[in-house]
Amino acid sequence: MTARGIRMVVVAATLSMVGAVVTALPAQARNQPNKTGLPLYAHSIMGTQYDAFQDPSDGHWYTSYTAVVSSDSLEAVEAWYRHALPKATETPYVVGGKHGIVLNNGKDRVRVYQMGRNPGAVIELYQYVRG
């Protein structure tokens, strides 16, 4: 299975757990450390850091971090990222049952989207490593 396929399985599994009871730990304590250097939404939960991979669409290498937000709406998370990355260019993100935005900040990118009718949002941070 490709790195992208593994990430999609993790995101799907994470979304299925969003409705489960969450322990009393602060949200950041439940996340693996975000090593991308890109801002992470404060109310994110169940974050996972991934090693560098080559994106077949552009041939560049990225490290990535994926997290879920269950307590806030997609619109709130999108607005937060627009404010956190004011110089980023924004494009819509609509793939299959996913809808949201992609913010390109130099060679880094942030994808924030909702899967189908699931509440909350998925955050994918991609830090450019090399070309």
Summary of the structure (lengths in Angstrom):
residues: 131
radius of gyration: 13.9
end to end distance: 23.0
largest distance: 41.5
contacts: 372
relative contact order: 0.21
helix: 23%
strand: 40%
